[in-house]
Structures are given as structure tokens and as C-alpha cells.
Amino acid sequence: MHMATKNTTGQTPTVSAANKVTTYDLAIGILAIFSLFILVLIIFVPLQPSTEDLLNTLENLLCVVFLFDFFRSLSRAPKKWNYFLRGGGLLDLLGSLPFSRLAVYVLRKVLCSSPLSLR
């Protein structure tokens, strides 16, 4: 005989296992915020060349981590193309590409020469 278990709180669980935020996801999110902070520093703050080189090296290391995260997520996705096109895979891949000095230079010129610039 099978006995049904009752939820004593009367509430149904609202978070499924697939939607649960893991420590890994939290760490990737924190690294993404750190990466954006580094890019803002590189683009908008005048830095010494040695400091800019250090920040570019850190950014490149973070790109390797994000590329690993992209391949990890892609390998775990049941439908690879669905993940890539609709599940954020394309954005994960773009986020893992290193932001070159040329792109920073062009972005700095475009943003700092626009009428909406803060400078």
C-alpha cells in the first residue's frame, strides 16, 4: 500500500531543480560583474600602461573562464541548438571573447566624443 505524503505547510514548492541557482552560477555571475567593472575602468579611466596591461590580462583570464562555462553549458544542454539560439548560448559565447585593445580604443573614441558623454 502506498501512503501519500502531505506537505504540512500547505504550500507547493515554486522553484524546480532546473531553476535553482547554484554556487557555480553565482560565481559566474560575480565574475561577469567583475569583468564589466574591469571594462569600465579600461574604457573610461585614464590608467598607467602597466595597470592597463594587468587589467587586460585579468580580462583575458576571465574570458577563458567564460569560454569554459559556455562549453560546459552547451555540453549539458539537451537540445544544443535551442540552447545556442534561444537559451543564451550565443550571448555566453560572445561574452567569452576577449575585448581587444582596438575595440577598447574605438569604443572609448565613440563614447567619449558623443554629445552625451560625461566628460
C-alpha positions in Angstrom: 0.0 0.0 0.0 1.3 3.4 -1.0 0.9 6.2 1.5 0.8 9.7 0.2 2.9 12.3 1.9 1.4 15.6 2.7 3.0 18.9 2.8 2.5 20.2 6.3 2.9 23.9 5.3 0.2 23.8 2.7 2.4 25.5 0.1 3.6 23.9 -3.1 7.3 24.3 -4.0 7.7 27.1 -6.6 11.4 26.5 -7.5 12.2 23.5 -9.6 15.6 21.8 -9.6 16.3 23.2 -13.1 15.7 26.8 -11.9 17.7 26.6 -8.8 20.7 29.0 -8.6 23.8 27.0 -7.8 27.0 28.2 -6.2 28.6 27.8 -9.7 26.0 30.1 -11.3 26.5 32.6 -8.5 30.3 32.6 -9.0 30.0 33.0 -12.8 27.6 36.0 -12.1 30.1 37.6 -9.8 32.9 37.1 -12.3 30.7 38.7 -15.0 30.2 41.8 -12.8 33.9 41.9 -12.1 34.6 41.7 -15.8 32.2 44.5 -16.6 33.9 46.6 -13.9 37.3 46.0 -15.5 36.0 47.0 -18.9 34.5 50.2 -17.4 37.9 51.0 -15.9 39.8 50.3 -19.1 37.4 52.4 -21.2 36.7 55.4 -19.0 39.5 55.8 -16.5 43.0 57.0 -17.7 45.3 54.3 -16.4 49.1 53.8 -16.4 50.1 51.3 -19.1 51.2 48.7 -16.6 47.9 48.9 -14.8 46.0 48.6 -18.1 48.2 45.6 -19.1 47.3 44.0 -15.8 43.6 44.6 -16.3 43.7 43.3 -19.8 45.4 40.1 -18.6 42.7 39.7 -15.9 40.0 40.2 -18.6 41.6 37.6 -20.8 41.7 35.1 -18.0 38.1 35.8 -17.2 37.3 35.2 -20.9 38.9 31.7 -20.6 36.6 31.0 -17.6 33.6 32.2 -19.6 34.5 30.1 -22.6 34.8 27.1 -20.3 31.3 28.0 -18.9 29.9 28.2 -22.5 31.2 24.8 -23.4 30.0 23.3 -20.1 26.5 24.7 -20.6 26.5 23.6 -24.2 27.5 20.1 -23.3 24.8 19.8 -20.6 22.0 21.2 -22.8 19.6 18.5 -24.0 19.0 20.5 -27.3 22.2 22.2 -28.3 20.8 24.5 -31.0 18.0 25.5 -28.8 20.5 26.5 -26.0 22.7 28.3 -28.5 19.9 30.3 -30.2 17.3 30.7 -27.5 18.8 29.8 -24.2 21.5 32.4 -24.1 24.3 30.4 -25.6 25.1 33.0 -28.2 25.4 35.6 -25.5 27.6 33.3 -23.4 29.9 32.8 -26.4 30.1 36.5 -27.2 30.8 37.2 -23.6 33.7 34.8 -23.7 35.5 36.6 -26.5 38.4 38.8 -25.3 37.8 42.6 -25.6 40.9 43.7 -27.6 42.7 46.9 -27.2 41.5 48.1 -30.6 37.9 47.6 -29.6 38.5 49.5 -26.3 40.1 52.3 -28.3 37.3 52.5 -30.8 34.6 52.3 -28.0 36.4 55.0 -26.0 36.6 57.3 -29.0 32.9 56.8 -29.9 31.6 57.1 -26.3 33.8 60.0 -25.3 33.3 62.1 -28.4 29.5 61.8 -28.4 27.4 64.7 -27.2 26.0 62.5 -24.4 29.5 62.0 -23.0 30.1 62.6 -19.3 33.4 64.3 -19.9 
